[in-house]
Amino acid sequence: MSQVLAISAIDYCRPKKLHEMDNAQLLALPVSSYQLPDGTYQVISQYRDNTWRLEDGRFPSNVKDCRKKLRFYTLPSQFVDAVKFALKHYDIKHSPSGFTLCNAFIFLEPFLNYLSIINVKSTAAITALHCANYVHQCKQTISKKTQKPLSKSALMQRFSAVERLYHNLNGTQWAFEHPWVDSSAGYLAGTMGQGKRIAKTKIIPDGELKVLINHCNKVLNQASDLIKLQAEIARERGVLVKTINSETSIMNAISNRFLKPKGYTGLREFNSSHESIPDATAIIILTFSGIRAHELCAIETDAYRIEDNDEDIYYWLKSHSRKTGEGYTEWLVPEIVIKAIEVQKAYVKPFQERLLHEQSTLLKEDPHDPRGLKIERFKHHLFLTSSPSQGNQVNVITGSALYKRLKALGNVLKVKGLTAHRFRRTFAVYVARSAYGDLRYLKQHFKHWGMDMTLLYSANNSQDEELYDEIAIQIKNYKVARVEEFLDEDTIITGGLANKLISYRSSNEAVKTFDSRAKMAEHISDTVHLRSTGHSWCTSDNAGCGGRSLIEGTACVDCSESIIEKNRHGAYFKGVYMQQIELRQIDDIGEAGKQRVERDIERCERVLKDIGLWDEVKKVLSNG
């Protein structure tokens, strides 16, 4: 029976106290709803249903419909009433996202199945011993997907589900004793009290990232021609279907008229090139923004804003984020992201037109049509796709579909294991490198990430704070890694601070003060400033040379707060030395010029001798 509410099901349930409701009231309780054009709400699911279908608005736009359902008929029947109560109580009390609520259900299933196997008849009969044995079983379980023991994260999810069930049934007829007194899900899973956590997501190596970006840039550069040709083909097909019944004949006619003159063998080759456009734009946006997959899929037509302060132009990418509840969020991006968005806008236009036509038709027939109303939520999205399994219906690209497309493209380009989140961590690492003047690839796109960008971000209340924090962590890790390099006996260094660092290397007492040399490096990194000048590392925490080394690089040689590495800076001093030797032969540079040449030659000689490159330079000069 259809049920319409004046307010949403979520708002309707929020003030309810489930334990005070009788059975009839409980069974009729609305669980989810969608809004109708007149402002009222049509109920989707009720408490009594064996399947609860949650609202689209509780999920990112790229989530499949099948992942928005709680299927209670999959549970052992003796636990269904208790689980329904626990989940609805949790929903009312905490207003979790759709994903969180679904995961609460999914990670509870193994526990309930385990209880059913050992013949537990209700949740009220659960004991701490049952829970302890369940913990032991989970730790012995081998994942079907990885063929390895369950990860700490998976264990944490399972044990947290048990705790959540306990807390939300407390005081009811289904209540049971605390699953593990004096412990917690985190401790049992090994995620708490277990020392330092290390990021598991692997960054994309420089070489592989360069291959990806070069490929995607190539696609972007030819995208305009591909999109225009696709439009011409679509118009021609509309004409041909009126006179030709054979699909093969239509394809041959299109191929001969449009494709072969442009070098394509046929529609299959052209379609492959045309359909690679959204993959390329997605990779460009992910690479140069650090956004998550669901944030990418939520990008709409008005995807960016431009901030022009007369000296610089800043581009802010706009989308919606559900990961940490930020909602509307902005990310500082380089111009290449804007180019990718404009390409994607042109590519997706036919999909958006189809959506608008479908919505108009559906709502004309029935103003309350669920599909017609649902289209309103994503008709302006940029990453849309046609679903053959649903009669070529247009929808937002799902997370699983994006994963498959990224993986497939990565395999073609020999970049294995490509996932959206790897781009996020890679972005943070590149920004950290940029902060220390060590941005190897893509430097022209990241530009001047530094204090000015930090200030710009801090002034934006809509920024992605979690990404900003991740960048800060990567900068810290990068700094510690550099200090570890300085303390490594195999790293050849000179400069004003070199002797002090070298003395640390050979000092047993220094190492004994810490658990390891790595701990010592972390401590030292907290006590020193470190920034790159391009020809040295500067550790000055004040004005120092006042920036003189930027125009007179050899000044760092005489500075007591500099570190010069053979591998990073040796080539610079070799080049400067060779230049100064040539300048020494010029007569019209004046007395001051001659004095500077001699000073630079003397400084370079000292560095080259200290780092072991002097013999190599002399050999080059003698052969010249």
Buried (B, 14 or more C-beta within 10 A) or exposed (E): EEEEBEBBBBEBBEEBEBEEBEEEEBEBBBBBBBBBEEEBBBBBBBBEBEEBBBBBBBBBBBBEEEBBBBEBEBBBEBBBBBBBBBBBBBBBEEEBBBBEBBBBBBBBBBBBEBBBEEEBEBBBEBEEEBBBEBBEEBEEBEEEEEEEBBBBEBBBBBBBBBBBBBEBBEEBEBBBEEBBEEBBBBBBBBBEEEEEEEEEEEBBEBEBBBBBBEBBBEBBEBBEEBBEBBEEBEEBBEEBEEEBEEEEEBBBBBBEEBBEEEEBEBBEEBBEBBBBBBBBBBBBBBBBBBBBBBBBBBBBBEBBEEEEEEEEEBBBBBBBBBBEEBEEBBBBBBBBBBBBBBBBBBBBBBBBEBBBEBBEEBBEEEEBBBEBBBBEEBBBBBBBBEEEEEEEBBBBBBBEBBBEBBBEBBEEBEBEEBBBEBBBBBBBBBBBBBBBBBBEBBBEBBBEBBEEBBEBBEEBEBBBEBBBEBBBEBBBBBBBEBBBBBBEEEBBBBBBBBEEBBEBBEEEEBBEEBEEBBEBBBEBBEEBBBBBBEBBBBBBEEEBBEEEBEEBBBBBBEBEBBBBBBEBBBEBBBEBBBBBBEBEEEEEEEEEEBEBBEBBBEBBBBBBEBBEBBEEBEEEEEEE
